[in-house]
Amino acid sequence: MLAVLRPAGRPAPDDLLVGLGAADDAAVYRITPDVAIVETVDFFPPVVDDAWTWGAVAAANAMSDVYAMGGEVLFALAIAGFPRELPKTIIAEVFRGGAEKVAEAGGVIAGGHTVVDAEPKYGLCVTGRVHPERILLKGGLRPGDHVFLSKPLGTGVIATAAKEGHAAADVLAGAVASMLRLNRVAAEVARATGARGATDITGFGLLGHAGEMVTASGAGLEIHAERLPLLPGARGLAEAGHWSGGMKRNRRHVDAVFGEQLRIDPGVPAFLASLLTESETSGGLLFSVRPERAPEVLDGFGRRGEACWEVGRVIAEPAIHVLAS
């Protein structure tokens, strides 16, 4: 898609600070010396059975791209497609879930567009705000920085197992709670601690999105497998092989891009090596800060009542190393 769009458009204006050339999490356009608009769009089919929860998760997932750029949410437009026969009560619950999650973020649904579609889809076009000099970018990794992850892994494997009828109710509830949690606190802490690089972990999995940061930065990542947080029940379901179709595609892509520059220690369990390329929905922020600011990150999350994990560091070599310990 980028190969088609890049040569087709006119030269980007100077105020388009992040556009197609960057392939980042959202577009950023400078309005004044102190204000830039962050714009992103995301939608997908149901990931859970409950209509309200689907709408809320889709909204949280869409807004995450604004947070990954260091921004705050202003408003959103709803995008949806539903079959004609779907009851209006269910459609209303989807919209209500999305609207309430946007309100939690401090924003509002300002409009939208709905079409008839055989497969239900829902999401948002989100508008946010960021200071032009405080944008977080995938290309912001610097050697020596400490790397943090704001949510556990495992939503993809749990959601897949749930569709197959193999996820216990409490395990699915834990995954849903994680997907519903906004990355708002993560963005606040990242800004407050001078984070330099960031992205959110979604469809390409941890290694896929980490790889985007490595490519954009020209620096590498050293990830400690034993430090990676997993949702309760994710390990057992991963060991049982409840993978989505995206897991193998993501792994093939990462292997093709990095080749021998992707090194996973033999001591890393097989289930975890696969989980690193499993798709996530509304996953956490992966971000880096200077070594001297690292203690402030965990403190900042703790004071706001949320957890965060230090999972690695930035290295000079443009590669990804996954260490067993």
N, C-alpha and C positions, 0 to 999 in steps of 0.2 A: 504493500500500500504506500509506504513512504517513497519507494522508487518511482511510483506513478505521480504522487502529489508534489514532490520536491521540484522537479523540472517544470511542472504545469503552471505553477503560480508565479506571480510577479515577485521581484526581490522583497524580502521582508523589511518592514520599516524599522528604524532604529529603536522605537519604543516597544517592539515585540522582543522582549528580553529572553523568552524561552518559547521556541516554536518547533517546527518540524525538524530543523537541523539538529536539535538537541535530543530528540526522542526521550524526553523526560516524562514525569508522571502527570504533568498538566502544562497548559500554555500559560504564560505570564506576560501581561501587557502593562507598560508603565503609563499611568494617567497624570501624575504629578511627580516632582522629585521625591516625595515621601510616600506615595501610594501607587501600588500596582495591583491589577486585577488578576486573579488566578481562575482559570476556567478549565473544567474537565467534564467528561460525560462517561457514564457506565450504566449498563443494565444487563440483566440475565434472567433465565427461567427460574422457577422455584427451586430453592435448595432445601426447604423444609416443607412440611405439610400445612402448617398453620399460616393462614393468610396474613394476619397482622405481623407475625414474626418475619415472614418473607419480605414484606415491605420495609420493615425496620432494618433488617440485615442488608438489603439492597441499598438502602439509603446510607447506612454506616459505611458500606464498602465504597460507594461513590464518593462520599465526603473525605475518605481517607487520602485520596490523591491531593486534595487541598492541604491536608495536614502534612503530607510528605514533602510539600514544597515550603513548609514553615508558615503556612497561612492560617487564617481564621475564616469560618464559613459566614457568608452574608445571606444568600438566598439560593433557591434551587427551582428548576423547572422539572416537573415529572414527565417521564417518557414511559408509555405503556402500550402493550398489545394484548388483547384478550379474545378468546373465542366468543362468538355470539351467544352460545348457550350457557356460558359461565354466569351463575347467579350474581345479580348486582350487589347482594349483601357481601359476597366474597370479595368482589372488586373494591367495594367501599372499605373493607378491612385492610386490604393491601395499601390503599392510599392513606388510610389512617395511620398505619404503622410507619410508613415513610414520613408523613407529616410530623408525627410525634418525635421521631428520631431527629429530624432536622431542627425541630424546636429545642430539643435537648442540646443541640450544638450551638444554639443561639441564633439560628436562622429561621427562615420562613419559606414555605412553598408559595411561589409567586405566579405560577401558571403551569402550562404543560401541554402535552399532545398525546392523544390516545388513538390507536388504530385497531381494526379487527384483525386478529392473527390466530391461526390454528393452535399455535403454542403460546402459552402465557409468558409475557416478559414484562419486567418492570425495572425502572432505574431512575437516575436523576442526571440532569445537566446542572452542575454546581458552580456557583460564582463565589469566589472568596477574595480575600484581601491580604497583601503582604507588603512589607517595606521593600523597595527595589534593591536595597543593599543587604537584605537579610534573607534572601531566597535560599532555601536548601536545595541542593542539586545532587543528582546521581554522580556527577563528576567531581564531588567535593572531597573524596577520600585523600588523605595525606599520610605518608608513612609515619608510623609511631602512634597514630590516633588509636584510641580504644573504641571498640564497637559494641553497641548495645541493641537488644531486641526487646520490644515492648509487649509482646504477647507470645504465649506458647504455640507450638506447632501442632497440627493434627486435625484441623477442621475438615480438610479434604477427605482423609481416610475415614473419619467418623461419619461424615455425611454420606459417603459412598456405602459404608456398611449399613447405615440406617435405611437407605433405599433398598438394600438387599435383605432387610429384616434381621440383621445381626448385631446391631448396636443396642446395648441396654439403655433404658430410659434415662438413668442418671448420667451415663456417658454422653448421650446426645444432648441432654440439658446443659452439661458443662461446655460443650462445643458451641451451643446456641448462645450461652451467656458470653463467651469470648467473642463471637461474631457480632453481638450487639454492642459490645463495649467500644466506644469511640476512641480514636487515636488523638483526641483533643489534648489530653494531659501529656501524651508523648510529645506532641508538637510544642506545647508550652515549655516543657522541660528542655527539649532540644534547643529552642530559641534562647532560653535563659542561660544555658551552659555553653553557648557559642558553637553549636554543632556545625560541622562543615559539609558533611555528605549525608544524604538520607534517601530512602525509598520505602514504599510499603510492600509487604509480602502478600501477593495475591496469586493470580493464575499460573505464573511461571515457577512457583515454589521458591524456597529460600535460595537455592543455588542459582536458579534462573535470574532472579532479581539481583542477587549479589554479583552475578556475572555482568549484568548491565552496569553496575557501579564500577566494576573493575575496568570494563571497556571504556567507559566515559572518563574515568579518572587517570588511567595509565598507571595506577597503583594496584596492589593486590590485597587479598584478604586471607588471614589465617584464622580459621574457625575451630574452636575447641568443642568437639562433639559432646563431651560429657557435661558441658555447661548449657547445652541447648534445652530449653524448657519444653516439655510435652504435656498436652492435655491428658487428664486421667482417662485411661482406656485406649489411648492412641497406640501405645506400643503393642498391646495384644492384638488389636485389629490389623495393625501393620504386619505383624509377624504371621497373621493368618492370610495375608495377601489381598485385603480389601482395597485395592487401588483403583483410582479413577483412570479414565482413558488418558488424561493429561500427564500422568506421572512418567510413562515411558517416552512420550513425545518430548517432554521437558528434558529428560535425561539425554536423549539423542541430540537435542539442540545444544545443550551445554557441552557435551562431548565433542560435537562438531566444531564449536566455536573455540574451545580451549585446548582440546587434545591433551597432550602431555602436561599442559599447564594446569590441568585439574588433577590434583593428587589427593586421594582419599586413603588414609592410613589403613593397612590391612586389619588393624585392631578395631576399626569402627564396625559395629554390628551391621549385618546386611539389611535388616529392617530399617535402620536409621539412615543408611546410605540412600535407600530408596525414598524414605520420607522427606529427604532434603530436596527432592525434585517433585514431590506431590503438590498439586495445586492447593492453595489455601483460599478461603473466602473471608474477607474483612480481617486479614491478618495484621500483625503488628508493624510498627516502624522499625527499620534497621537503620541505625544512624551512628555516626562517628564523632567523637570529640577529642580535643587535645588531652594528652595524658594528665596534665595538672588540673583539668576540669572534671575528670572522670568521677572522683568521689561525690561531686555535686549532683551527678545524674541520679544515682540510687537514692540519695538524700531527697532530691526533688520529687521523685516518684513516691517515696515513703511519706513525705509530708502531705501529699495529695491523696493518699490512701490507695495507691496502685503499686503493682509489682513491675520490675524491669530486671533484665538479666544482662550481665556483661558476657559476651560470647566469643570475643576474639580481639584482634588488632589488625591494623593496616600495615602491610609490608611494601617494600619498594618494588619487588618483582610483580609484574602484572599477571598474577596467577591466583588460583584458589587452592589453598591447602586446608584439608579437613583433618585435624589431628584427633587421635583417639583419646588423648588426655589433655 
